[in-house]
Every structure is written in structure tokens, then in C-alpha cells.
Amino acid sequence: MKGVPGDAARRRGLRRVLWPVAAFGFAFGAGVGLTVGGAGLAPWWVGAAALAAAFAGFAAYRRRQPALVYGFFKGARGEEMVAGELAHLPASWTILNGVLLPDGRDVDHVAVGPQGLFVIETKHWSGEVTLSGAQILADGRPLSSSPIEQVRRAVNAVARAAEARPEALRGVLCFAGPQFADAPAHVDEILVCSHLDLVSALTLGPAVLDAAAVARCVARLGALTLTEGL
């Protein structure tokens, strides 16, 4: 197993915290500067108004910030759960976590073994997730944007990077935690499953890659950047 699961999500969460804080710090400083020492640049009340606006904005951000950041760290925890299950795959498999592709996209996990090359996107949501035909429902409601499309884009990006045969590529949408209670199923060509069913679903089919083909795919993907922790 290579790479650190959840690292990209944690980095995004930290950026979500640090960039706004830095922006508010700059706004505070500018407001104080215009209020105290801004003679000749602008009336003092311009600085006071900027300072008041910065305080109001920061107060609003502080109320929303915990929920925003929590989502990223919850997602990172989901990737750790999935990586823990993938560690139970046979020794003939190689797992790469946090694969950073040349187009800037990061893929949660790539698993390469005899049954194929699996591109796995992890979701760690709250509430109940179910399937209704080819539609994913969250607490009984359809989603505004389907994660199935995200998996398809990731599969296409990995296909270009790994130069793998199309018939050996598989996309997986994996839900970490208890929110997905259905049996593993396919939405078009994408496997949708719980993390608890992941290993059995990946190893169920016939072998489509021999040891040499697995090694070639791993070598190509291993040449890409992998997350290495904070």
C-alpha cells in the first residue's frame, strides 16, 4: 500500500481555514491603518467602515467554518476506512492512495490486481443512501449532481495515466460507514458498494491481468505523485 489515505481532503480542509483567516487578517490591518494613520489617503470613517465590515464578515465565517471544515475531515476519515478494508486484499494486489494525476485531479484510491484496475472514489455521508434503478438517493431524495459522473471522469483520467486496457478498468463508488445498506450493484458500468463489501466485490470476477500487466500498471501509476501526509 502506497500513499496516505485522506491526505488531500485534510489539506483542502486546512486551506479552507487558513486562506479566509489570512484574508480577514489583511482586512483588519487595512482597516486599522486607514482609521489610525490614513490621513491624506481617505477619511478616518472609511477605515472604520472597513474594520466593521471585516469584523462582521469574520463573525459570519466563524459560525459557518466548523461545518465547512468538518466535511473535509469526515471525508478523510472515510478514505482511511476504505484503505483499511483494501489492506485485506491478497498480496497480489497493490493499493495506491491519494493519486495525484497530471491534470490536477486527485483520486482517492487505485487498486490493481488480477481482477483489474479499480478506480475508487470514497464518500462518507450522513443519512441513508439507497439506489433506485440507476439513481442514487440521499435520504430518499435524488442528488443535484451524481457522484457517478465524478467516478467516470476519474476512470478516464487514470486510463490515460496508466495506459491500461479499457476492459481491465473498473470504476467504484464506495460509501464508507453504515449509510449504504444495499447490496453491491452496478449503475451503468460503475460499481456502487459499501466499504464492508469492497474486498469481496473486487475479487469476485475472473482474472483479466497477469502479473506482468499488474506490474506495468503499478509502475506507471507509481511514477505519479502520491500524497505523503501533512
N, C-alpha and C positions, 0 to 999 in steps of 0.2 A: 504494500500500500504506500502510495506516494502523495505528497501534498497534505495540506491541513484543512479538514472539512470545516466549513463555516467562516473561514478567514475573510473572504471577500465581503460577506454580509456584515461581519463585525467592522470592517474598515468603512463600509458605506455608512453604518450607524454612527461611527465616531466622526466622520466628515459631516454628517447631518448635525451633530452637536457643535463642532468646532468652527465651521465656516460662519454660521449665523452669529455665534458669540463674538468672533473676530469682527464681523461687520458692525454689530451693536457697539463694541468697544471703540471702533473708529468713529461711529456716530456720536457717542458720548464725548469723546475727546474733541471732536469738531465743535459740538455744541458748547462745551465749556470754554474752548478757545475763543469762539465768537462772542460769548457772553462776557467773559472777563477781559480779554485782550484784543477784541476785534475792532477797536476804534479805527475808523478810516476804511474798514473793509465792509462793514454792514452795521446797522443799528443793533444795540445790545439785545433788543427783543427778538431779533431773528435767531440769535444763538439760543435764547431762552426757549423759543418755539421749537427749534431743532432738538434741544435737550428733552423737552417734554414729549415730543414725538418719539424719540429714541426710548425713553422710559416706558411709554405706553406700548410700543412695539415689543420691547423685551418682556414686559409683563404678559402680553398675549402669547408670545412664543414660549415662555416658561410654563404656561398652562398646557400647551399642546405638545411640548417637546418630549416628555416622558413616554407618551403613547407612540409618537413617531419613532423614537429610538428603540422602544421595546419590540416593535415589529421586526426590525433588523436582527436583534439579538435572539428573538424567538426563532427566526428563520435559520440562524446559525446553529441553534440547538437542534433543530430538525435535521440539518445536514450531518451533525455529529451522530444522531440516532441512526440515520441511514448508513453512514460509514461503519458504525458498529455492527450492523447486520451484514454489510458487504464483507466484513472481515471473516465471516463464516464460510465464504466461498472456498472451493477446493484450491489447492496450491497451484493448479494450472491456470488460475486467473490472476490478472493484475488489475489493481484499482488505482485510479488517479483522481484525486480530489482537487477541486478548485483549479480546473484547467483554464488558463488564460489564452484565448485564441488570438491570432494575428489581427482580426477585425475589431478587437477590443472587447469582445463578448467573453464572459466567464461562464463556464459550465460547472454545475455542482459536482458531478461525478461522471467518470467514464470507466466502465468495467469491460475488460477484454478477456475473453476465454474461448473455449471450444465452441460454445453455442453462439458466438458472435461478438460484435462490438456494441455495447449498450450505452446510450447517452441518457443520463438520468438527471432529471430536474426534480428537486425536492420542494414540497410545500408543507408548511407547518401552520395550519389554520386553526381557528377556533370554530366551534359549532359542528354541525353534521354535514358531511359531503357525501352525495349519492350520485348515481348515474341514472339518467332517464334516456334510454336509447343512446344516441351519440352526444348527449348534452350532460354537462357536469352541473349539478345543483348544489348550492351552499345554503343550508337550512331551508331547502325546498324551493329556492329561487334561482333562476338562471343567472349566470355571470355576465357582466357587461363586456368582458374580454376573456376569452377562453385560454387557459394555460396550455392547451393542446397546441396552439399556434407557436407558443414560446418553445415547446419541445421540438416542433418541426424545424424551426429556424436553427436551433442548437444542433440538431442532427445534420442539417445541411452544412453548417459551419465545420463540424467535426469531420464530415465526409471529405471536405476539401483539404483539411489539415492532415488527416490520417491516410488519405488516398486508399480507403477501404472499398471493397466491392459493395455495391448497393444492397445485394441480397444478404450481406453479413451485418448490415447496420440495423439497429433497433432503437426506437425512442421509448422512453419510460417516463411517466409522470407518477411520482411516488409521494404518497402522503404519509408524513411521519406523525405518530401519535394515534389516538383512537378515533379520529374524526371520520375516517373512511372505513366503513364496516362491510362494504360489499366485497364479493369475491373478485379476484383479478379479472379484468375484462379488457377488450380492445376497443378503442374509439378510433375508427378507421385503422390505421396501421400502428397507433400508439398504445402501448400497454399502460393501463391505469391500475395501480395497486396500492395496498398498504405496505409500509416498510417491513411488517412482520411476514408478508408473503413474498418479499422481493427475491430472496435467495432461491426458493423453490421455483418461482416463475422464470428466473434467468437460466436455470439449469434444466428446465423441463424439455426443451426442444432438442432436435438432433444436432450433432456437431457439424458446423459449417466452416470452421477454421482449424487448420492443423497447427502444430506447434510453431512451425516456421512463419506462418501467416500471423499468428498471435504475436510473435517476437517482432515482426516488421511493424505492425500497428503500434505496439508499445514503444518501439524505438522512435517512430515518427511523432507520436504524441508526447513522449518523454523529452523531445527536443524543445517543446513549448515551455512557456513559463508556468510553474506551479506555485500556488500560494504557499508561503513558508511560515506563517504565523506573524503575530504583531511584534 
